[in-house]
Amino acid sequence: MTSSRDLITGYSVHLDEDHHSPTSGRYSVRLVLNDDISQAMPYLNAKLTEKLFDRENSILIGTCNGRRYAFRPREIQVGIVDEAGKAVPLAEAAVELVNCVWSERENIAPDYNERDLPPVFEVFKLLPGTNCRECGCPTCLACAVELRNGAMSIPCCPVLGTPQYSENRQKLQALLNK
C-alpha cells in the first residue's frame, strides 16, 4: 500500500534465471519501477552499509538488514532466491526501504560519497582458486567479478570461511569496504 509521501508508487517484479547456475531453480529478483528514485539515492547511501555509490552511472549498491541491493533510477535488484515465492516479499521489503528512507529524508544527511571499485584481479587473488562452484559461479574469476560489483557478498564462498583462508577473507573484506 502506498501513500502520497511514497516515492515508489508502482512496480513489477521479474524473476530472471540465475545466469551463474542455469536450471538450478535460483532466480534474481528485479523490480522495474514506475517512478524514478534517483533523488533518493543520496539518502539511501547514508543508510546502507557495504556500499558503492556511482553517481555518474546512477547506481547504488549496498546492504541493509543483511540483504544486498542494487538501486538504479527505475530498477532495484534484490538478489538471488531459491524459490519463486520468495520474490514478492523481497520486492515489498525493497520498496518499503526506499519509501521509508524517502519519507524520513528531512532527518537524514544525504551522503554523496562514492567508493571506487577495486580491480577484479585484486579480488581474484584473494579467492581460493578452487573453482568449486559452491558460490554459484562457474569459476573463482566469475565470483571475483560478482564480489567486486556487489552482486555477491563474501560469505558466498564457503572455502573462504575455513581457517586456512581467514587472512585472505580479512584482506578481501578490507579491499571491498574501502
C-alpha positions as CSV (number, residue, x, y, z in Angstrom):
1,M,0.0,0.0,0.0
2,T,1.4,3.4,-1.0
3,S,0.8,6.8,0.4
4,S,1.1,10.3,-1.1
5,R,4.5,10.6,0.6
6,D,5.9,7.4,-1.1
7,L,8.4,7.8,-3.8
8,I,7.7,4.4,-5.4
9,T,4.0,4.2,-6.4
10,G,4.1,1.2,-8.6
11,Y,6.4,-1.6,-9.8
12,S,6.5,-5.0,-11.4
13,V,8.5,-8.0,-10.1
14,H,10.6,-10.0,-12.5
15,L,12.4,-13.3,-11.9
16,D,15.5,-13.8,-14.0
17,E,17.2,-17.1,-14.1
18,D,20.5,-17.1,-12.2
19,H,23.0,-16.7,-15.1
20,H,25.6,-18.4,-12.9
21,S,23.6,-21.6,-12.5
22,P,21.1,-22.1,-15.3
23,T,18.4,-24.6,-14.5
24,S,19.3,-24.5,-10.8
25,G,15.9,-23.1,-9.7
26,R,17.7,-19.9,-8.4
27,Y,16.4,-16.6,-9.6
28,S,17.5,-13.0,-9.5
29,V,14.7,-10.7,-8.2
30,R,14.4,-7.4,-10.2
31,L,11.8,-4.7,-9.7
32,V,11.0,-2.4,-12.6
33,L,9.7,0.8,-11.1
34,N,7.1,3.2,-12.4
35,D,8.9,6.0,-10.6
36,D,12.5,7.4,-10.8
37,I,14.2,7.0,-7.4
38,S,17.4,8.9,-8.3
39,Q,16.7,11.7,-5.8
40,A,16.5,9.1,-3.0
41,M,19.9,7.6,-3.7
42,P,22.0,10.0,-1.5
43,Y,19.6,9.3,1.4
44,L,19.8,5.6,0.8
45,N,23.6,5.9,0.6
46,A,23.5,7.4,4.1
47,K,21.6,4.4,5.4
48,L,23.2,1.4,3.7
49,T,26.4,-0.4,4.7
50,E,29.0,-2.1,2.5
51,K,28.1,0.4,-0.3
52,L,29.2,1.7,-3.6
53,F,27.6,4.9,-5.0
54,D,28.4,5.6,-8.6
55,R,26.7,8.9,-9.2
56,E,27.8,9.3,-12.8
57,N,26.1,6.0,-13.8
58,S,23.3,6.4,-11.3
59,I,23.8,3.1,-9.4
60,L,23.9,2.5,-5.7
61,I,24.8,-0.9,-4.3
62,G,24.7,-1.6,-0.6
63,T,23.4,-3.8,2.2
64,C,20.5,-3.2,4.6
65,N,19.3,-5.7,7.2
66,G,21.6,-8.4,5.8
67,R,20.1,-8.1,2.2
68,R,22.2,-6.8,-0.7
69,Y,20.5,-4.3,-3.1
70,A,21.4,-2.6,-6.3
71,F,19.4,0.6,-7.0
72,R,19.1,2.3,-10.4
73,P,16.8,5.1,-11.3
74,R,13.9,2.8,-12.3
75,E,15.1,-0.6,-11.1
76,I,16.0,-2.4,-7.9
77,Q,17.8,-5.7,-8.0
78,V,17.3,-7.6,-4.7
79,G,19.5,-10.7,-5.1
80,I,19.1,-14.4,-5.6
81,V,16.3,-16.5,-4.3
82,D,15.9,-20.3,-4.5
83,E,12.1,-20.2,-4.6
84,A,9.9,-18.0,-6.8
85,G,7.5,-17.5,-3.9
86,K,10.2,-15.5,-2.0
87,A,10.4,-12.8,-4.7
88,V,7.3,-10.8,-3.8
89,P,8.2,-10.4,0.0
90,L,11.7,-9.3,-1.0
91,A,10.3,-6.9,-3.5
92,E,7.9,-5.5,-0.9
93,A,10.8,-5.1,1.5
94,A,12.9,-3.2,-1.1
95,V,10.0,-0.8,-1.8
96,E,9.4,-0.3,1.9
97,L,13.0,0.5,2.4
98,V,13.1,3.2,-0.3
99,N,9.8,4.7,0.7
100,C,10.7,4.7,4.4
101,V,14.1,6.4,3.7
102,W,12.3,8.9,1.4
103,S,9.7,9.8,4.0
104,E,12.4,10.3,6.6
105,R,14.8,12.3,4.3
106,E,14.4,15.5,6.3
107,N,16.1,13.8,9.2
108,I,18.8,12.1,7.1
109,A,22.0,13.9,6.0
110,P,22.4,12.9,2.3
111,D,25.7,11.1,1.6
112,Y,27.2,11.8,-1.8
113,N,30.4,9.9,-1.2
114,E,31.4,7.3,-3.7
115,R,33.7,4.4,-3.4
116,D,35.9,3.2,-6.2
117,L,35.6,-0.5,-7.1
118,P,38.8,-2.4,-6.7
119,P,40.3,-4.1,-9.8
120,V,38.7,-7.6,-10.3
121,F,42.2,-9.2,-10.4
122,E,42.9,-7.8,-6.8
123,V,39.7,-9.5,-5.6
124,F,40.5,-12.7,-7.5
125,K,44.0,-13.0,-6.0
126,L,42.4,-13.3,-2.5
127,L,40.0,-16.1,-3.5
128,P,40.9,-19.8,-3.1
129,G,41.2,-20.5,-6.8
130,T,39.4,-23.9,-6.4
131,N,36.6,-23.2,-9.0
132,C,34.4,-25.3,-6.7
133,R,31.2,-23.6,-7.9
134,E,29.7,-23.7,-4.4
135,C,29.1,-19.9,-4.7
136,G,27.0,-20.4,-7.8
137,C,29.7,-19.1,-10.2
138,P,31.4,-21.3,-12.7
139,T,34.9,-20.0,-11.7
140,C,36.6,-18.0,-8.9
141,L,37.2,-15.3,-11.5
142,A,33.5,-15.0,-12.1
143,C,33.0,-14.9,-8.4
144,A,35.5,-12.1,-8.1
145,V,33.6,-10.0,-10.7
146,E,30.3,-10.6,-8.7
147,L,32.0,-9.7,-5.4
148,R,33.6,-6.6,-6.8
149,N,30.3,-5.4,-8.3
150,G,28.4,-6.1,-5.1
151,A,26.1,-8.8,-6.6
152,M,27.5,-11.3,-4.1
153,S,29.0,-11.0,-0.6
154,I,32.0,-12.7,0.9
155,P,30.0,-15.5,2.7
156,C,29.0,-16.8,-0.7
157,C,32.4,-18.6,-0.8
158,P,32.4,-21.4,1.8
159,V,36.1,-22.1,1.3
160,L,36.9,-18.5,2.4
161,G,35.2,-19.4,5.7
162,T,37.7,-22.0,6.6
163,P,40.6,-21.2,9.0
164,Q,43.2,-21.7,6.3
165,Y,41.7,-18.7,4.3
166,S,41.0,-16.4,7.3
167,E,43.7,-13.9,6.4
168,N,42.5,-13.7,2.8
169,R,39.0,-13.2,4.0
170,Q,40.1,-10.3,6.2
171,K,42.0,-8.7,3.3
172,L,39.1,-9.2,0.9
173,Q,36.7,-7.6,3.4
174,A,39.1,-4.6,3.7
175,L,39.5,-4.3,-0.1
176,L,35.8,-4.4,-0.8
177,N,34.9,-2.0,2.0
178,K,37.4,0.8,1.1
